[in-house]
Amino acid sequence: MSQLQEAYNWHLIAKENHKTILRILDKDPSLFPGDAIYIGYPAAHAKEMLLTAFQEYQDLSIISFVSIFERIVLDNLLTVASNCKAGEQDAFSRATVEYALRNPERWHFNDILDLYKTLVPAALVGEIKQIYQYRNWVAHGKNSPKPYSIDPKSVYQRLAEFLNEADIAL
């Protein structure tokens, strides 16, 4: 199982735990330990706290998925660049080597994603860029207007689709 699949599975486990906690809160709040953060609040407020926490957790899941995806793509890019031989390069390999030689210490991930347009449909690359923008919005404090809405399942599916289209092992 890949790191991306593992992270998605962890997300699913946490999502199921969240649902279970909400069910217990509805049926018998006395089952929670006395030091649970939402004990002592009215049920509606406790549920609101749990939902807010879960929404934040979903954003953190997206950061995790994108970080893992970014590492997979960068590792693939470095492998492609190191395996290239003059005269045996396809369009993707040539673009990769040219980009890598330009300034290898300061690669920009959106530029790297553009390199994959020779392997991945441009529309999917555009979706990944939006996901990356969303990840940056979350990671940098959500200080500007929300770029758009996306859920962890959709993020995972799109990232996995990109890796599949680019023939990068999951």
N, C-alpha and C positions, 0 to 999 in steps of 0.2 A: 504494500500500500504506500502510495506517495505521501509526502509531507502535506500536500494540498488536500488530498483525500482525508488524511488523519485530522487535519484542522477542521474540515467540514464535519466529520463525524463528531468531534468534540463539541462543535456548535450544536449539532442535533441533540446530543446528550443534554447539554445545558438548556436547550429549548424545551425538551421533555421535562426536565426538572422544574423549570419555571411553571409549566402547565400543572404539574403535580402539586406544587406549593400553592398555586391559586385554588385548586380543588380542595386541598386540606383547609385552607383559610376559609373557604365557603362552608365546609362541613363541620370542622371542629378545631378552631384556633388554639384550643388548650393543648393540642398535640405539639405545638412549637415550644422550644425551650424558652424560659423566662427572659433570657437575655437577647432574644431575636430582636433585631432593630425595629421591626414593625409591630411588636407586641405593645399593647397599651393604646394604640391608635384605633379609631373606628375602622371597621372592615373596609369601607369605601376608600378611606385615606391609605390604609395599608396596601390595598390593591393598586392604587394610584402610584405609590412608591415602588411597588414591584414592577409595574408596567414601565415606569420611567427608567428604572435600573435595567430592565430587559432591552429597552430601546437603545440605551447606551451600550449594552453588551453587544447588540447586533452590529453597531458601528465598529466596535473593537474587533469583532469577528471579520468584518470587511477589511480592516487594516491588516489583520493577520493574513488573510487570504492573499491580498495584494502583495504584501511583503514576501511571502513564500513564492508567489508567481514571479515577482521581480527577480528574485535570486535564481530561480530556474531558468528564466530567459537570459539573464546575464551569464550564467554558467554555460548555457548553450551557445551564446554568442562568442564567448571566449574559446570554446571548443572548436567552433566553425573557423574562427580566425586562425587558431593555431594549426589547424589541419589543412589549410588552404595551400595549394601548390600552384605556382605560376603556370598558366596555360590550361589548368584543369578546373577553372572556377566558373560556376554558374552565376547568374545575375545576383542572387542573394549573397553568395560568398564574396564576390567582388565588392558589393556595397558594404558588407561587413568589414572587410579588410580596409577599405578606404576610410570608413568611419573610425575604425580602431586606430589607424595610423595618424589620423588628424589630431586627436587629443585624447588619448586613452584614459587619462586621469579625471576627465570632466565630462563623461558621457551624460547625456540627458535622456531620460527614459522615454519621453515622447518621440525623440528622434530614433531611438532604438526600435520602438514599436513600428515606426515608418519603414524600417529596413525589412520588416516581415511582410510588407504588402506584396512582395513577390511570391509569398507562400500562403498568405492568409487573405481572405476577402477584405477589401478596404473598409467595408461597412463594419466588420467585426473589429478591425483595428480601431476604428472610430469609437465603438462601444467600449473597448478596453481603455482608451484614452479618457472617456467620460468616467469610468470606474476609478481610474487613477486620480482624476480630478476630485472625485468624491472622497477618496482615501485621503488626499492632501487636505481637503476641507476639514475632515474629522481630525486628522493628526495635528493640524495647526490651530485648533481651538474653536472651530465653527464660528469664526468672527465675521465672515461675510455671509451674504444670502446663500442658502442651500442651493448647490448647483443643480441637483435633481434628486429624485428619490429612487432608491434601489434596495432590494433586500439581499441578505446573505446567500440565499439559494440561487438567485439569478446571477449574482456575482460569481459564485462557484461554477455555475454552468457555463457562463461566458468565458471565464478563465480556462476551464478545462477544454472547451471547444477550441479556443485559440491554440492551446498546446497541442491538441489533436491535429488541427489543420496545419500547424507548423511542423508536425511530425517530431515533437519533443515528447519524450517518454513522461507519462504521468507518474 
